[in-house]
């Protein structure tokens, strides 16, 4: 990265921190007309963390995309502001200080990934190791004594007072496995079998990987009651399969398999049926007040978004405490109440820009593994945002996933910072000028710019 571009990145990073500090001030002014006493502490803390991340990036990934880090900083900072706002209402579990500590650990993970992983292509040699690690992480919550069930889903591992959600890290290792596997098998998977109408169907013998992934995703749905991770896992595999083969038939087969599996699970398992019933008839009194699978949380979130209107009530002037778990699962709805539709659209545009920079990295990558890995990581980020937004706006059933970089909690934040580090590392490799051959007295020498 040239000195001019590095300076522009630092300026954008500073601007993101200033926007977050102004939002903190807005919360205090909205609540009681005074600037919060901790605004400077939070602002300086976030600024110091991002400066450290910038210095690591400038040292170990100097050619990386300059927009990714400032965009992530902005989203992470807005999440801190909203958690602080919800904390002021007295809702149990909301703590901006704790979230800032998790952000610090996330930056440490981001920095460590960049420093240790000097060449991301080395991950291709760990294809099956990553696949095994991903399955192990998914199954870990099912083990006795350490597995914990919280809010109806068995997706947590607890050791003493500490608990983590292994599926957040599994999504990264499984994308690495998918990328390595599809690079090795893409020629076979691209072969066409019979033609049905306008679609070239794959050969029956090549359906094995899709069926296995389908079975695993349904297993996650059934055993852990985790619709979100199931949908995220299967969707990521089908998207990467399409990127590798360019065959629409794989997407159609994947969609049919998942819809069929979800319908079957809804008929057999009560917790899946409750999610679908609540989605189809959320406003009925029976669904709103029932003990198991109540739509109270969903409807309160919809009321909050509706009351925010176009411009919102203003920071500090909404009622996020009326939404259960507004600092976690429903932070998007709480944000919509105070920032309105305009603020939500701006937030979604920031997410879209992060995904776009990841896809640009995929297009610029010089080897198939890098293209698939960057495309897969970008897709799961976009897919997760879609699942969250679709769930809280009742476009699709609620899944239990959290909003990337915004929701309170450590597992998702750490995993997403590691995901961003991988995208930054691949961006650096893709944008770095290749060695240039020059002539010197008849001898060819290779030099790096």
C-alpha positions in Angstrom: 0.0 0.0 0.0 1.4 3.4 -0.9 1.9 6.0 1.8 -0.9 8.1 0.3 -3.4 5.1 0.5 -2.2 4.2 4.0 -2.9 7.8 5.1 -6.4 7.7 3.6 -7.1 4.5 5.5 -6.0 6.1 8.8 -8.2 9.1 8.1 -11.2 6.8 7.4 -10.5 4.9 10.6 -10.4 8.1 12.6 -13.6 9.2 11.0 -15.3 6.0 12.0 -14.2 6.4 15.6 -15.4 10.0 15.6 -18.8 8.9 14.3 -19.0 6.4 17.2 -18.1 9.0 19.8 -20.7 11.4 18.4 -23.3 8.6 18.7 -22.3 8.0 22.3 -22.8 11.7 23.0 -26.2 11.5 21.2 -27.3 8.7 23.6 -26.5 10.8 26.7 -28.1 13.9 25.3 -31.2 11.9 24.4 -31.5 10.4 27.8 -30.9 13.4 30.2 -29.5 16.2 28.1 -25.9 15.7 29.2 -22.9 14.1 27.5 -22.1 10.7 29.1 -19.2 10.7 31.5 -17.7 7.6 30.0 -17.8 8.8 26.4 -14.1 9.7 26.4 -13.1 6.4 27.9 -15.0 4.4 25.4 -13.9 6.5 22.5 -10.2 6.5 23.4 -10.4 2.8 24.1 -12.0 2.0 20.8 -9.5 4.4 19.0 -6.5 2.8 20.7 -7.7 -0.7 19.7 -8.2 0.3 16.1 -4.9 2.1 15.9 -3.2 -1.1 17.1 -5.1 -3.1 14.4 -4.1 -0.5 11.8 -0.4 -0.7 12.8 -0.5 -4.5 12.6 -2.2 -4.3 9.2 0.3 -1.7 7.9 3.2 -3.9 9.0 2.1 -7.4 8.0 -0.5 -6.7 5.2 0.5 -3.4 3.7 -1.3 -4.0 0.3 -4.6 -5.0 1.9 -7.9 -3.3 0.9 -7.9 0.0 2.9 -11.7 0.1 3.3 -12.3 -3.2 5.2 -11.0 -2.2 8.6 -12.7 1.3 8.8 -16.0 -0.3 7.8 -15.8 -3.0 10.4 -14.8 -0.5 13.0 -17.9 1.6 12.3 -20.3 -1.4 12.6 -18.5 -2.6 15.8 -18.6 0.9 17.3 -22.3 1.3 16.5 -22.9 -2.0 18.3 -21.1 -0.7 21.3 -23.2 2.4 21.3 -26.5 0.5 21.2 -25.4 -1.9 23.9 -24.5 1.1 26.1 -27.9 2.6 25.3 -29.7 -0.6 26.3 -27.5 -0.8 29.4 -28.9 2.5 30.5 -32.4 1.1 30.6 -31.3 -1.5 33.2 -31.8 -4.6 31.0 -29.9 -7.5 32.5 -27.0 -8.8 30.4 -26.2 -5.6 28.5 -22.7 -4.3 29.3 -20.8 -1.9 27.0 -17.7 -2.4 29.1 -17.8 -6.2 28.7 -18.4 -5.8 24.9 -15.4 -3.4 24.7 -13.3 -6.1 26.3 -14.5 -8.6 23.8 -13.7 -6.2 21.0 -10.2 -5.9 22.4 -9.9 -9.7 22.3 -11.3 -9.7 18.8 -8.6 -7.2 17.7 -6.0 -9.5 19.3 -7.3 -12.4 17.3 -7.3 -10.3 14.2 -3.7 -9.2 14.8 -2.5 -12.8 15.7 -4.1 -14.2 12.5 -2.3 -11.7 10.3 1.0 -12.2 12.0 0.9 -16.0 12.2 -0.7 -16.7 8.8 1.7 -15.1 6.4 0.4 -17.1 3.4 -3.2 -18.1 3.5 -2.6 -20.7 0.8 -1.1 -22.9 3.4 -4.6 -23.5 4.6 -5.3 -25.6 1.5 -2.9 -28.3 2.9 -5.2 -28.5 6.0 -8.4 -29.1 4.0 -9.5 -32.3 5.7 -8.1 -31.2 9.1 -10.3 -28.1 8.9 -13.3 -30.3 8.0 -12.7 -32.6 11.0 -12.2 -29.6 13.3 -15.4 -28.0 12.0 -17.5 -31.1 12.7 -15.9 -31.5 16.1 -16.8 -28.0 17.0 -20.4 -28.5 15.9 -20.7 -31.7 17.9 -19.0 -30.3 21.0 -22.1 -28.9 22.7 -23.7 -32.4 22.5 -21.1 -33.8 25.0 -22.3 -34.4 28.5 -21.2 -32.1 31.4 -19.8 -29.3 29.2 -22.7 -28.9 26.7 -25.2 -26.3 27.8 -28.8 -25.6 26.6 -29.7 -21.9 26.7 -33.0 -20.5 25.4 -34.0 -23.9 24.0 -30.8 -24.4 21.8 -28.0 -26.7 22.8 -25.2 -24.7 21.1 -23.0 -23.7 24.1 -20.0 -25.2 25.8 -19.5 -24.1 29.4 -16.4 -24.6 31.6 -16.9 -23.1 35.0 -18.2 -19.5 34.6 -17.1 -19.3 31.0 -19.1 -20.3 28.0 -18.4 -20.2 24.2 -20.4 -21.0 21.1 -18.3 -23.4 19.0 -20.4 -23.1 15.9 -19.2 -19.6 15.4 -15.7 -20.9 14.8 -16.9 -23.9 13.0 -18.2 -21.8 10.2 -14.7 -20.6 9.4 -13.1 -24.0 9.5 -15.8 -25.5 7.4 -15.5 -22.8 4.7 -11.8 -23.6 4.6 -12.7 -27.3 4.1 -15.3 -26.5 1.4 -12.8 -24.3 -0.5 -10.1 -27.0 -0.4 -12.5 -29.8 -1.3 -14.2 -28.0 -4.2 -10.9 -26.9 -5.7 -9.8 -30.6 -5.8 -13.2 -31.9 -7.1 -14.7 -29.0 -9.1 -14.0 -30.6 -12.5 -15.9 -33.7 -11.5 -18.7 -31.8 -9.9 -19.1 -29.6 -13.0 -19.8 -32.6 -15.2 -23.4 -32.6 -16.4 -25.8 -35.6 -16.4 -29.3 -35.6 -17.8 -31.0 -32.4 -19.0 -34.4 -31.6 -17.4 -36.2 -28.8 -19.1 -33.5 -26.0 -19.3 -31.3 -27.3 -16.5 -28.3 -29.7 -16.8 -28.6 -32.0 -13.8 -25.4 -33.3 -12.1 -24.6 -37.0 -12.3 -26.2 -39.1 -9.5 -22.8 -40.3 -8.3 -21.7 -36.6 -7.7 -24.6 -35.9 -5.3 -22.8 -37.5 -2.4 -21.2 -34.3 -1.0 -24.4 -32.4 -1.2 -26.4 -35.2 0.5 -23.7 -35.5 3.3 -23.8 -31.7 4.0 -27.6 -31.8 3.9 -27.6 -34.6 6.5 -25.1 -32.8 8.7 -27.1 -29.5 8.6 -30.3 -31.4 9.5 -28.4 -33.1 12.3 -27.5 -29.7 13.7 -31.1 -28.6 13.3 -32.5 -31.6 15.1 -29.9 -32.4 17.8 -29.0 -28.8 18.8 -32.3 -27.1 17.9 -30.2 -24.6 16.0 -31.9 -23.5 12.8 -29.5 -20.6 12.2 -26.3 -22.6 12.1 -28.0 -25.3 10.0 -29.1 -22.8 7.4 -25.8 -21.0 7.5 -23.8 -24.2 7.0 -25.8 -25.6 4.1 -26.3 -22.2 2.4 -22.5 -21.6 2.4 -21.7 -25.0 0.9 -24.3 -24.6 -1.9 -23.1 -21.0 -2.7 -19.4 -22.2 -2.8 -20.4 -25.2 -5.0 -22.1 -22.8 -7.4 -19.0 -20.5 -7.4 -16.8 -23.5 -8.2 -18.9 -25.1 -10.9 -21.1 -22.3 -12.2 -24.0 -24.7 -12.4 -27.5 -23.4 -11.4 -28.7 -27.0 -10.9 -26.7 -27.3 -7.7 -28.4 -24.3 -6.2 -31.9 -25.6 -7.2 -31.1 -29.1 -5.8 -29.7 -27.5 -2.6 -32.8 -25.3 -2.1 -35.2 -28.2 -2.6 -33.2 -30.4 -0.2 -33.2 -27.8 2.6 -36.9 -26.8 2.1 -37.8 -30.5 2.1 -35.7 -31.2 5.2 -37.1 -28.2 7.1 -40.7 -29.2 6.3 -40.0 -32.8 7.5 -38.3 -31.5 10.7 -41.3 -29.2 11.3 -43.6 -32.2 11.1 -41.5 -34.4 13.4 -39.9 -32.0 16.0 -42.0 -29.6 18.1 -39.3 -26.9 18.5 -39.0 -26.5 14.7 -42.8 -26.6 14.3 -43.1 -23.8 16.9 -40.7 -21.6 14.9 -42.7 -22.0 11.7 -46.1 -21.5 13.5 -44.8 -18.3 15.0 -43.6 -17.1 11.7 -46.8 -17.8 9.8 -49.2 -16.4 12.5 -47.1 -14.1 14.7 -49.8 -11.6 15.6 -52.4 -14.0 16.8 -53.2 -14.0 20.6 -52.6 -17.7 20.9 -49.0 -17.3 19.5 -48.3 -14.1 21.3 -49.1 -15.5 24.8 -48.3 -19.1 24.6 -45.6 -20.4 27.0 -43.4 -22.3 24.5 -42.6 -20.6 21.2 -44.2 -17.3 22.0 -44.0 -14.5 19.4 -43.9 -11.8 22.0 -40.2 -11.0 21.3 -40.8 -10.9 17.6 -43.8 -8.7 17.8 -42.1 -6.3 20.2 -39.3 -6.0 17.7 -41.7 -5.3 14.9 -43.5 -2.6 17.0 -40.1 -1.0 17.7 -39.1 -0.8 14.1 -42.6 0.5 13.2 -42.5 3.2 15.9 -39.1 4.4 14.6 -40.5 5.3 11.3 -38.3 6.9 8.7 -35.9 8.9 10.9 -36.2 7.2 14.2 -37.0 8.4 17.7 -33.4 9.5 18.2 -30.6 7.9 20.2 -31.6 7.6 23.9 -35.3 8.3 23.2 -36.6 4.8 22.3 -37.7 1.9 24.5 -35.3 -1.0 23.8 -36.0 -2.5 27.2 -39.5 -3.5 25.9 -37.7 -6.1 23.6 -36.4 -9.2 25.4 -32.7 -9.7 24.6 -32.6 -6.4 22.6 -28.8 -6.3 23.2 -28.3 -9.6 21.5 -30.7 -11.3 19.1 -32.8 -8.2 18.5 -30.2 -5.4 18.5 -31.2 -4.7 14.9 -34.8 -3.9 15.9 -33.6 -1.7 18.8 -31.4 0.2 16.4 -34.3 0.6 14.0 -36.4 2.2 16.6 -33.9 4.9 17.5 -32.2 5.4 14.1 -35.3 4.7 11.9 -35.4 3.1 8.5 -32.8 5.6 7.3 -30.3 4.4 9.9 -31.0 0.8 9.2 -30.5 1.3 5.4 -27.2 3.1 6.1 -26.2 0.2 8.4 -27.0 -2.4 5.7 -25.0 -0.4 3.2 -22.0 -0.6 5.4 -22.4 -4.4 5.6 -22.9 -4.5 1.8 -19.7 -2.6 1.4 -17.8 -5.1 3.6 -19.1 -8.0 1.5 -18.4 -6.1 -1.7 -14.8 -5.7 -0.7 -14.6 -9.4 0.1 -16.0 -10.3 -3.3 -13.7 -7.9 -5.0 -10.8 -9.8 -3.3 -12.2 -13.0 -4.6 -12.3 -11.7 -8.1 -8.7 -10.4 -7.8 -7.3 -13.6 -6.3 -4.7 -15.3 -8.5 -5.5 -19.0 -7.5 -8.7 -21.0 -7.3 -8.4 -21.8 -3.6 -8.2 -18.1 -2.7 -11.1 -17.2 -5.0 -13.3 -19.8 -3.3 -12.2 -19.0 0.2 -12.7 -15.3 -0.1 -16.0 -15.8 -1.9 -17.2 -18.2 0.8 -16.2 -16.0 3.7 -17.9 -13.0 2.1 -21.0 -15.1 1.4 -21.4 -16.3 5.0 -21.1 -12.8 6.3 -23.8 -11.6 3.9 -25.9 -14.7 4.4 -25.8 -14.2 8.2 -26.9 -10.6 7.9 -29.8 -11.6 5.6 -30.9 -14.4 8.0 -30.9 -12.0 11.0 -32.7 -9.1 9.2 -35.1 -11.5 7.6 -35.9 -13.1 11.0 -36.5 -9.9 13.0 -38.6 -8.4 10.1 -40.6 -11.7 9.8 -39.4 -12.3 6.2 -38.2 -15.7 7.3 -38.6 -17.7 10.6 -36.4 -16.6 13.5 -33.2 -18.6 13.7 -31.3 -17.4 16.8 -28.2 -16.0 14.9 -26.8 -12.7 16.1 -26.0 -9.6 14.1 -22.3 -9.6 13.1 -20.1 -7.2 15.1 -23.1 -5.6 16.8 -24.7 -8.1 19.1 -23.4 -8.6 22.6 -21.3 -11.7 23.2 -17.8 -12.9 22.7 -17.9 -16.0 20.4 -19.4 -14.4 17.4 -17.3 -11.2 17.8 -14.0 -13.2 18.0 -14.9 -15.4 15.1 -16.0 -12.5 12.9 -12.7 -10.6 13.6 -10.8 -13.7 12.6 -12.9 -13.9 9.4 -12.0 -10.3 8.6 -8.3 -11.1 9.2 -8.5 -13.8 6.6 -10.2 -11.5 4.1 -7.5 -8.9 4.8 -4.7 -11.4 4.3 -6.2 -12.6 1.0 -6.7 -9.0 -0.1 -3.1 -8.2 0.6 -2.0 -11.2 -1.5 -4.3 -10.3 -4.4 -3.4 -6.6 -4.5 0.3 -7.0 -4.0 2.2 -6.4 -7.3 3.8 -9.6 -8.7 7.5 -9.9 -9.1 8.6 -7.9 -12.2 11.4 -9.2 -14.4 14.0 -6.5 -15.5 16.9 -6.7 -17.9 20.4 -5.8 -16.6 23.4 -6.4 -18.9 21.7 -9.3 -20.5 20.9 -11.1 -17.3 17.3 -11.4 -16.0 16.8 -10.4 -12.4 13.7 -10.6 -10.4 12.9 -7.8 -7.9 10.1 -6.9 -5.7 8.6 -3.5 -5.8 
